[in-house]
Amino acid sequence: MREQRWESHNSLSFDEVLATLTRLEQHGLRPVDPEKEGICYVEEWQVNSPDRIQELDPWPIEDVTMIHMVDNWQGDFFLFAGGYHTIFQQYQSVSTYCSISHPWHLPGHLVTILPQAMFWVGFRHTHSFIRIRLHTSEVIAPGDTWIQHQPAIWIDERQQAFQSAIDLLELPIEIESKNNRITLRSTQEEVPFFCSWADAFGPCQFEFNSSDPFAFLVPASSLASTHQLPTAKIRTYLTGFTQKALHDFQELAPASRFAYRCSGHICLTELPDILEIVGESGRLYTTICEFHTQSILPGHKDAAAVVGIMTTGNQYQLEVRFNLMPLPKPDMDAWLEEVLGTPMTYAPLPVFP
């Protein structure tokens, strides 16, 4: 689901992070115990070798993904993706996963959806998939009635955007509109089909699967060809592979930058130790409090709120996400500053890697 998000305008020291727990308690909330184990997410930790993951051995880690990043790629997407698929086949198992993202360009001019969209073509043990994601001009979460919008335009343009991808990929997907929302349905009911990343008007993403491992290589290349810039930013995600496999993948893309993504079981007090390893190139995130806003904001919409600590460079920042805005948007900054004790800025998450 699309979320509304704020982050602190200024960086915090780690002592100020711990002081935030006390402030949340003073508002009657229940933040985490900093000495109890929780989940810390490691994102975009840039490394020069797959072996660097061993530096996190003092902590239990899971969902380890190696990312190959190329910011100014030029070439034949079919050959690029095919090269990764060839190595994937050598090491595939029930726990391995490989996907490659590439931008594509929507035809025409739309108001509610930005012209650059993204697709992923991927391979799992028993199937391949194509995933399509749209980037809206504004985040309107389900229940955000504070925001003025024109549903008819949002619905029509969402249908147009998805239909352009469906037609180009020749997918058996139908789009329907009802009650100011769109729904997507596969006419091949035996094929796994998923919709996600929903906002007030329906999904912004769908994923279509096939038992044929080669089904989407050619169609994805056609989608990649709509990209109108001379170079593209592409990412390859490799999950569940051995160190030997990762070294083989690395030889396939020597010009790439390499990064890790994973999650670890740590105490909040250990966050500085993780940050010292990850350094400026990576990002960390851990949740410090979850609550429903009516517990401290009675008489207004009840939103689910998640307060977290993230790092950018070597600096700590606060982040708050909501499933909808409990107050009109102009009132949110001041209320959040009163709750958290630091200025907060509206900052939706980027929808692409």
Secondary structure, DSSP 4 states (H G I P E B T S, - for coil): ---EEEEESS-B-HHHHHHHHHHHHHTT--PPPTTSEEEEEEEEEEESSGGGGGGGTTS-EEEEEEEEEEEEE-S-HHHHHHHHHHHHHHH--TT-EEEEEEEEE-SS--SSB-SEEEEEEEE-SS-EEEEEE--BSS---TT-TTS---HHHHHHHHHHHHHHHHHHHT--EEEEEETTEEEEEES-TTS-EEEES-BTTB-SEEEEEES-TTTTHHHHHHHHTT--SSSEEEEEEEES--HHHHHHHHHH-TTSEEEEEEEEEEEGGGHHHHHHHHGGG-EEEEEEEEEEGGGTSTTS---EEEEEEEEETTEEEEEEEESS-SS-HHHHHHHHHHHHSS-EEE-PPPS--
